[in-house]
Amino acid sequence: MRKISNSIGRFSLPIEFENFCGFCFVGRGNVVNSRVFGCGLTAKGAKRHEKGGFILCGMGVTECFIGLFLVCKWAVGYNNSSEGGGRMPQMPKATKLEFTFKSDVLFKMLFLQYPNLLKNLIAVLLAIPLDSISKFEITNTEMPPAEIGKKFCRLDINMIVNGSLVNLEIQINDEGNYPERVLFHWSKMYSAALPAGDDYKLLPKTIIISILGFKLFDCQEVHSEFGAVEVNRHTRLTDKLSLHFFELPKLQDVTAIDTTNEKDLWLALFNAETEEELEKISEAGGAVMNEAIQAYHSVTATEEFRNLEWLRQKTAHDEAQALANARRQRDEFWQGVAEERDTAVAERDTAVAELDAAQAEIKMLRQQLTAVKK
């Protein structure tokens, strides 16, 4: 061992063996029983540290040092074993989620069944106090299998929030021209809200919220909001146009997010890919995140969800096949056009060559005729 340092009432022991190095932390805390790197040794007061060492916790200093002794003993044995081979033990692989919050079927089904969670999410994403929402209504509550089975179906959520129209959608794949698509969708929502003969001032504020699984803008910010403003003075034309984009790939790792920031916690939940990430969010996020994760497990366990998700996946495969077929037919068409063009060009070149040869022959015959006359 090289040194022992005291930091915030806790001893930090960097330890180094012949072929293994890591860190052990010793301090007071709750007793945790767990397996050490799956080696078959269960040490009271020891659990895996996510960065490759160990965290030792115990009710007293004695238990902590006993745990440290067991861990060090195991580490030496591991390095000397054929299994260890002189390498640092590897962390167990993360448990990948069977379904993630990026599934638009799960996205819509969960929030339809738990509207209080949706209300909380909207308040957080729009940065408005939750208790200021006096009217909250979901206007498209249907999820008919026939619609989900259609190609290019959008599983978004439309709401009325304090008189404003709000549309929430999760879009994972970049299919191109997304800003134009959002603006087109906004224009349809906005114009459809005004009955014939009504005054334009009755048009409601219309908000589109897009949670994206890809990077859309060349900036570091996760959240971008767009409105209608004058280009030079930046004077707002109207507040009735509001487009929000949340780019998940720009989000920090779940271990680095600010646990006091509800927006980051919600987005981390949408971005989660493993059970371990859900556990971290649950530990950091309080009652709302715990309820959302419990809702996730509840919804994904139902046969209705699994049937709809299967249908959605089948539709996605059909869409991909249809697009691939369309591209193949397009490529074949243009390949045929190119081949016809090349054939025409070759035929033209042949004709030109034959014409040149004929003209040369005529010229030669004229020269011979002139010579005979002389």
Buried (B, 14 or more C-beta within 10 A) or exposed (E): EEEEEEEEEEBBBBBEBEBBBBBBBBBEBEBBEBBBBEBEBEBBBBBBBEEBBBBBBBEEEEBBBBBBEBBBEBBBEBBBEEEBEEEBBEEEEEEEBEBBBBBBBBBBBBBBBBBEBBBBBBBBBBEEEBEEBEEBEBEEEEBEEEEBBEEEBEBBBBBBBEEBBBBBBBBBEEEEEBEEBBBEBBEEBBEEBBEEEEEEEEBBBBBBBBBBBEEBEEEEEBEBBBEEEEEEEEEEEEEBBBBBBBBBEBBEEBEEBEBEEBBBBBBBBBBBBBEBBBBBBBEBBEEBBEBBBEBBEEBBEEEEBBEBBEBBEEBBEEBEEEEEEEEEEEEEEEEEEEEEEEEEEEEEEEEEEEEEEEEEEEEEEEEEEEEEEE
